[in-house]
């Protein structure tokens, strides 16, 4: 099954992930240059928040697309998969 959402949404998600990738490279550079712990922690927190935002967007698209479709067909397979995934999220 393909990723839910339209092509524009996919492009926005891909751009956000590229930005996050750059932030992670920046954190690695901060560590290499022996930056202050609090500065590194702030950047890690920013990346974590950005990645969570992507997770929320993909989850939202999944709920509005795949899950909504599965519910109209009374097919619980995807719903059960999502429930199992959410049990593991911290």
C-alpha positions as CSV (number, residue, x, y, z in Angstrom):
1,X,0.0,0.0,0.0
2,X,1.3,3.4,-0.9
3,X,1.8,6.4,1.3
4,X,-1.4,8.4,1.9
5,X,-1.8,12.0,1.0
6,X,-1.4,13.7,-2.3
7,X,1.8,14.5,-4.3
8,X,2.1,18.0,-2.8
9,X,2.0,16.5,0.7
10,X,4.6,14.0,-0.2
11,X,6.9,16.8,-1.4
12,X,6.3,18.8,1.8
13,X,7.2,15.8,3.9
14,X,10.3,15.1,1.8
15,X,11.4,18.7,2.2
16,X,10.9,18.6,5.9
17,X,12.9,15.3,6.1
18,X,15.8,16.9,4.1
19,X,15.8,19.8,6.6
20,X,15.9,17.4,9.5
21,X,18.7,15.5,7.8
22,X,20.7,18.8,7.6
23,X,20.0,19.5,11.3
24,X,21.3,16.0,12.2
25,X,24.5,16.7,10.2
26,X,24.7,20.0,12.1
27,X,24.5,18.2,15.4
28,X,27.3,15.8,14.3
29,X,29.4,18.8,13.4
30,X,28.7,20.4,16.8
31,X,30.0,17.3,18.5
32,X,33.0,17.2,16.3
33,X,33.8,20.8,17.2
34,X,33.2,20.1,20.9
35,X,30.3,22.5,21.4
36,X,28.7,23.1,24.7
37,X,26.4,20.2,25.9
38,X,23.3,22.5,26.3
39,X,23.7,23.7,22.7
40,X,23.8,20.1,21.4
41,X,20.8,19.2,23.6
42,X,18.8,22.1,22.2
43,X,19.5,21.0,18.7
44,X,18.6,17.4,19.4
45,X,15.3,18.6,21.0
46,X,14.6,20.7,17.8
47,X,15.2,17.7,15.6
48,X,13.1,15.5,17.8
49,X,10.2,18.0,17.6
50,X,10.6,18.3,13.8
51,X,10.6,14.5,13.3
52,X,7.6,14.2,15.6
53,X,5.8,16.8,13.4
54,X,6.5,14.6,10.3
55,X,5.2,11.6,12.2
56,X,2.0,13.5,13.1
57,X,1.5,14.5,9.5
58,X,1.9,11.0,8.1
59,X,-0.3,9.6,10.9
60,X,-3.0,12.2,10.0
61,X,-2.8,11.4,6.3
62,X,-3.0,7.7,7.2
63,X,-6.1,8.2,9.4
64,X,-7.9,10.4,6.7
65,X,-6.9,8.0,3.9
66,X,-6.2,4.4,4.5
67,X,-8.0,4.1,7.9
68,X,-11.1,5.9,6.8
69,X,-11.3,3.7,3.7
70,X,-10.8,0.6,5.7
71,X,-13.5,1.6,8.1
72,X,-16.0,2.1,5.3
73,X,-15.2,-1.4,4.1
74,X,-15.4,-2.8,7.6
75,X,-11.9,-4.1,7.3
76,X,-10.1,-4.0,10.7
77,X,-6.7,-5.1,9.5
78,X,-5.2,-1.6,9.0
79,X,-6.9,-0.4,12.2
80,X,-5.4,-3.3,14.1
81,X,-1.9,-2.6,12.6
82,X,-2.2,1.1,13.6
83,X,-3.2,0.1,17.2
84,X,-0.2,-2.2,17.5
85,X,2.0,0.6,16.2
86,X,0.6,3.1,18.6
87,X,1.2,0.7,21.5
88,X,4.9,0.9,20.8
89,X,5.2,4.6,20.4
90,X,6.8,6.4,23.3
